[in-house]
Amino acid sequence: MRQIIECVPNFSEGRDRAVIDAITAEIEKGGKVRLLDVDPGEATNRTVVTFVGEPEDVLDAAVRGVRKAAELIDMRGHHGAHPRMGATDVCPLIPVSGITLEECAELARRLAKRIADELNIPTYCYEAAAFTPERKNLAVCRAGEYEALPEKMNHEGKAPDFGDRPFDEGVARTGATAVGARDFLIAVNFNLNTTSTRRANAIAFDVREKGRPMREGGKVTGKPVKDENGNTIMIPGTLKGTKAIGWFIDEYGIAQVSMNITDMGLVPLHKAFDEVSRAAAARGIRVTGTEIVGLVPKRAIIDAGKHYLRMQQRSLGIPDEEIIKIAVKSMGLDELKEFRPEEKIIEYMLDSGDKGSRLVDMTCRGFADETSSESPAPGGGSISAYMGALAAALGTMVANLSAHKAGWDDRWEEFSSWAEKGRAIQDRLIALVDEDTEAFNRIMAVFAMPKNSPEEKAARAAALEAATLYASEVPLRTMKAAFETFALLEAMAESGNPASVSDAGVGALAARSAVLGAWLNVRINAAGLKDRAAADAILSEAGKIAAEATERETAVLSIVNGVIDRQ
């Protein structure tokens, strides 16, 4: 799965648009990250920038942005309503897809070190990236703000994690930066069929982690109960990792529960919706829909769709677009305005820039025409990956039809599990359609490299070996993924809907062709490797898969023919 992270640096400039534009231009330079939002604040004199991309690209973009901010912002004259300690005050990394919070924490530490080493800016690591428990709290790292840095620098227990030194002219100008990692924050509003802010607030207090104050006599109007230290005793709400409040929205003429979900792992979006719905119903109120503020990771919507499919005892191994549709309708995401996945889901926004340039985005005819053209790519490797994807798709189809077959309701989970496995294999093979062409293009790019000096010849030879190894490994991955479809196809031929058994048989034929087609590519590319040990290892593994694929195809077709003969 493609790894995507979000970065949300806060720069200590919210009034000079030229400075803000110069910083964001540096972030966008090279076109490898996508700028999602720029939010300047005049009173705070601070701009929050949001961009996303693959991890290494995001780190490079963050360094460029921090460097430009250090050039253009002088902290010695900075004033604003928001706490701050540096030209780039904070720079958190957030997992979006294909990456964990722990991995983001390691990336954040790397980024903090780069900022200190390359830009000479002191850095603190906070939240998930913190080296000590107390520094998980940003307020601890930023205590005293910019003005406290002369006393904190080069002071045990207060000094930054990277770039520590006595307070000097450089630190005076740039200040220090806090680099961290945190989970994605979902901002969401739940629409209510009431205009009462007081009732919306009551629902919010029922569910939010903080809860509500305990009052004397258990009465709403009673005085808050204090502990021995004089602090108000709170009755916790039912959803940890959430903050919520009730309000009235003039634009829509309804009350809402406005919520921030700060821990998606603990409280998925659908769990928040269900719990707010339960709390609202207990007060005679209904949740009529949901409004997501800003953007959301794809997994939040997919997880929600699968949750409601499970409740309906429906197969989860269906296309993402269908799962998203179930999520939208189940939570009323389109009640107030149309929910456009390409505008609300981060991964789809990133993919929009690639649309039309990938083989998998072509029509069937377009792909066939592109293959038949004079260009050597796409070729057999891409076709093999696509045949494998079709094999997985056929097995998944049989599983989904079986899960939905009348009289087989008690077996829906069995077939749903197979369908999910098939979808996962299909997605891997679809990605390999374009990756095989990318492997060919890497080899072609080597031939454009200069080869005049001995150094250039050596660099060219090394690049060719690396590209050839990659071009051998990609079809090997196609072989492995296509081979995995046999387990699915055999299970569907044996126990799936008998009316679709021929589809499982066609899938087996396609799977074997995919494996053997990719095997040809492995052989021709591995032949060009100078490292014969690596070549032999790849060829040995691929050869075993090719031989076994023929046996597995025969086994599946035997079952298929037996079922057809009995009908």
Summary of the structure (lengths in Angstrom):
residues: 567
radius of gyration: 28.5
end to end distance: 41.8
largest distance: 89.0
contacts: 1980
relative contact order: 0.06
helix: 56%
strand: 15%
